[in-house]
Amino acid sequence: MSMDDNNALPRFELFTDGACSGNPGPGGWAYILRDLETGEENVLAGGEAKTTNNRMELTSVIEGLLELKTRSRVDLYSDSQYVVKGLNEWMDNWKKKGWKGSNRKPVKNRELWERLDEFRQQHQLVCHWVKGHNEHPENERCDRLATDAIEQLR
């Protein structure tokens, strides 16, 4: 696909966050998916009774990307270095090493990373790290939705 083809892709912004009360413990995830052409937003949150913060961070991204019906360019905004560095820096090496990290141990949450890798092959993902709890409007909103999802589990 040429660069011009990538410019013709539908464009979205995906804001995500995950939270956990205890690690492991009850967890929540949330996303805001914004269509940049129409300005429409799809917002969703959910949770799990016993999980980890990292799993919720990954789940928020997966759930948001599941909403896309066609190949798209997605600007992903996350306050999770685990998510951003995993997608931008670590994943290709993990795959080359048979899903093992630099410590030669199996990558944690492999099934979630493999799902994200499928999305990475389908969509043009551009990952951006945002500082959490720093008055970034969408990040703050996702954080509230994720923590509300935890409260609904109790």
WODA-V815496 format. One record per residue. N is the residue number from 1. PSI is psi in whole degrees, 0 to 359 (none if undefined). D_CENTER is the distance of its C-alpha to the mean C-alpha in Angstrom with 2 decimals. Layout:
n:psi:d_center
N:PSI:D_CENTER
N:PSI:D_CENTER
//
This chain:
n:psi:d_center
1:131:24.49
2:167:26.02
3:323:24.54
4:322:26.25
5:320:24.50
6:325:21.05
7:338:22.36
8:353:23.31
9:147:19.87
10:142:18.58
11:137:16.32
12:154:13.40
13:135:11.43
14:116:7.99
15:131:7.81
16:157:5.62
17:150:7.33
18:155:8.66
19:156:12.37
20:141:15.16
21:96:18.91
22:159:20.30
23:85:18.54
24:165:18.92
25:191:19.54
26:138:18.37
27:159:14.70
28:155:12.73
29:157:9.36
30:155:9.20
31:157:8.11
32:119:10.57
33:117:10.95
34:124:14.05
35:118:16.45
36:342:18.14
37:316:21.34
38:341:22.00
39:358:20.10
40:145:19.18
41:140:16.20
42:124:14.61
43:131:13.49
44:150:12.70
45:157:12.43
46:184:13.47
47:174:14.31
48:146:16.02
49:323:19.41
50:111:18.99
51:190:15.83
52:163:14.36
53:315:12.13
54:320:10.15
55:321:9.87
56:323:8.73
57:314:5.92
58:319:4.89
59:322:6.32
60:321:4.84
61:313:2.25
62:313:5.69
63:320:7.74
64:317:7.18
65:335:7.95
66:337:10.72
67:339:12.44
68:129:13.37
69:340:16.89
70:163:17.82
71:132:16.80
72:162:15.25
73:128:14.36
74:121:10.98
75:109:10.68
76:129:7.16
77:121:7.99
78:147:6.81
79:8:9.69
80:112:8.63
81:325:10.85
82:314:9.90
83:307:6.45
84:311:8.33
85:325:11.51
86:313:10.45
87:320:9.41
88:327:12.26
89:320:14.91
90:327:14.95
91:316:13.91
92:319:17.06
93:320:19.31
94:315:17.98
95:316:18.75
96:327:22.12
97:18:22.98
98:38:22.31
99:43:18.99
100:146:20.76
101:183:19.93
102:339:22.49
103:5:24.24
104:11:24.82
105:154:23.19
106:142:20.73
107:131:17.05
108:147:15.67
109:33:13.18
110:317:14.34
111:328:13.92
112:318:10.15
113:322:10.17
114:321:12.78
115:318:10.95
116:325:8.24
117:322:11.52
118:316:13.03
119:323:10.65
120:328:11.25
121:329:14.89
122:320:14.91
123:161:13.26
124:102:13.77
125:130:10.52
126:114:11.39
127:136:9.21
128:131:10.70
129:134:11.01
130:143:12.56
131:126:14.86
132:152:14.13
133:43:17.08
134:32:18.62
135:25:19.31
136:115:16.44
137:311:16.95
138:324:13.57
139:318:12.03
140:320:15.14
141:315:14.92
142:321:11.50
143:315:12.99
144:317:16.10
145:319:14.62
146:317:12.83
147:327:16.13
148:323:18.14
149:324:16.53
150:315:17.77
151:325:21.12
152:337:21.43
153:337:21.25
154:none:24.21
//
